[in-house]
């Protein structure tokens, strides 16, 4: 699914929704490696952006987004509206990232 067919809005400009397929989601659970944790710990001493954690978070969101798109396509959708991210810490050093939205079928308006 093209990224242009995914929106945080409730409509997709230039298209009309012809079918609501349901909620689609992509979930990824990641843990920090011991080396990454040590490196990030050193970065916290200096302050500023903790790039190791930023990269981990960005990769997790990217993977969750891809899984969301795959789930929506498997449901028969060609677009996703109302897309959102959510993240939770499951246990120390283990986080869940969830991408979700409403899978829909759209046609050009």
Buried (B, 14 or more C-beta within 10 A) or exposed (E): BEEEBBBEEEBBEEBEBEEEBEBBBBBBEBBBEEEBBEBBEEBEEEEEEBEBBEEBBEEBBEBBBBBBBEBBBEBEBBBBBBBEBEBEEEEEEEBBBBBBBBBBBBEEE
